[in-house]
Amino acid sequence: MPEHPFQHRLRDARDEDLPQVLAIYNHYVAHSTVTFDEEPMTLDTLRDKFARIGALGFPYLVAQGPDDEILGFAYVYPWRDRAAYRFTAESTIYLRPDATGRGLGRVLLAELIRQAEAVGLRELIAVIADHGADGSLKLHESFGFVRNGHLTRVGFKFERWMGTLFLQKSLR
């Protein structure tokens, strides 16, 4: 933990947060392999996803700094579209690069899990790149997510093959 933790508060995301959320996500699209997206997401696409999450009553959280800047976000999204999967969701968490390594991911994930349970979800799935996402992997495992699968060489980004790890956490 840092000597001087930064201030933040967690709250539900609002539409006016989405441009900052988009900037955080698109940073990782352009500069990392933690997402396999290769093209920046558009604000319209993000708004559509945000609306779907809201319509389902699923949590979508932001961590806001003292100057109203968004430091990170986390949400759950339906794992699959089939009705049988309605109690299973995929968790997503991203932090602004200058907000990493300070415990904020831990705070966001703890609240995301709490709210996912509160809305009746039973299983959370984390899909994590098998290279370049060690912090995310350790974070999820520290919350009891268990590795349940590894797909190798399923993604190609930055001129290299990568895989995904599947982690699962049972709620309740």
N, C-alpha and C positions, 0 to 999 in steps of 0.2 A: 504494500500500500504506500502511496506517496506521503511525504512528510506534510505537505499542504494540500489536503483534498479540496477539490473544487466544489462549489455549491451547485445544486441542481434540485429540481423537483420533478416527480413523475406525475403525469396526468394523461387523460385520454387525448388522443390526437384529434386535431380539428382540420378542416379543409385548408385553412390559412397556413398550416404547418407543412403542407405537402411540397411546396417548392424547396424548402430546406431538407426535407426527407429525401426528395429526389436528388438533390445535390450530393448528399451523403452516399446514397446508393450508386449513383453514376460515377462517383470517385472510384468505387470498388470495381465497377464494370471496366473502367479505363485502366486501372493500375494494379489489379490483383486477379488471382484465380479463385477467390472465395465465392464468386458467382461465375457461372459459365455463360452468362449473357455477354455478348460481344459488342452489341450496339447499345447506346444509352437509352434508357427508358424515357418515354415521353410523359409529360404531365397528364395528358388525357388518359393514358394507360394506367398511371398510378391512381388517378381519380376514380376510374372504373373499379380497380381492385379495392380501393378504400371504401367505395360505396357497397360493394358486395360483402366485405367484412362487416361493415356496419349493419347491413340488412340482416345478416345472420346473428347479430348480437355478440360477435366474437370480439375479444380485446385487441385494441390497436393503441399502443402506448408511445409516448415520447418522453424523453428526459430533456427538460428545459433548463438552461443556465440562467444566471441572474440578469443578463442583458437580453433575455427572450430568445437567445439562439438555441436551436435544437442541437443537442449533443449526441443524441442517439434515438433509436426507435426499435420497437419490437411488436410483433403481431402474430396471430395464428390465422391460418388459412386452410380451407378444406383440403384434406389429404387427397381425396378423389371425389368425383362428382356423383358416383353411385350412392343411393340412399343408405346402403348397408354400412358405408363408411362415415355416417353422420356424427359419430362420437369420436372420430379421429381427426386430428389436425396437424399440420406442419407448422413448426415454430420458426420464426425468422427474427434475427436480431442483428443490427448494424450500429456501429458507433462512428462518430466523426473521428478521423484519424488522430487528431490531437486530444481526444477524450479516452483513448484506449489505455489500458494498463493502470487504471485508477479505481477499479472496483465497480464501475458503472454498469458493465455488462452483467455482473452478479446481481445488482439491484434490479435491473430491468427484467432479467430472466426470472428471478424470484416472484416478482409481481405478475409477470405474464403467466406463470404456472398457477399462481393463486387465482387469478381471474379466469383462466381456462377451466379450472375445476369448478368455479362458481357458476359458469354457464353450462355445466353438464358434460364437458368433454371428458373422455375416459383414457385416451391415449394421445401422446404427443410424439411426433416424429421430427427428428432433426436430420437434415440432409447436408452433409459437410464435405467439402472438397478434401481429397486425401493428400493434398500437398498445399502448403501455404496457409493452413487454417488451424494450426496447432493450438492457439489460444482459445478458439471456439470449441474445439474438441475437448480440451481440458475443462473449460467452463461447463459444458453440458454434462460431462462425466461426473463432475463434482456435485451436480444436482441429481444424480442417480439415473441419468440416461445411460442405456446399455447398448453397446454395439451389436446390431442384429444383421448386418449385411455390408458387403463391400463389392461394389461394381468397379472393375478396373478398366481403364482405357475407354471410357464411355464419352468423354468430353475432349475436345481439341481446342485449345486456346493459347495464344502467344506461341504458336508453332511447337506445342508439345501436347502429348496425351496425358489426360488426368482421369482420375476415378472419383467416386463418391462413397462416403461412408454413411450408413443408415444407423441412426441411434433412436432408441425408443424409451419413453418413460410412461409407465402406468400411473394414472392419477387415482386418487381416492384409495 
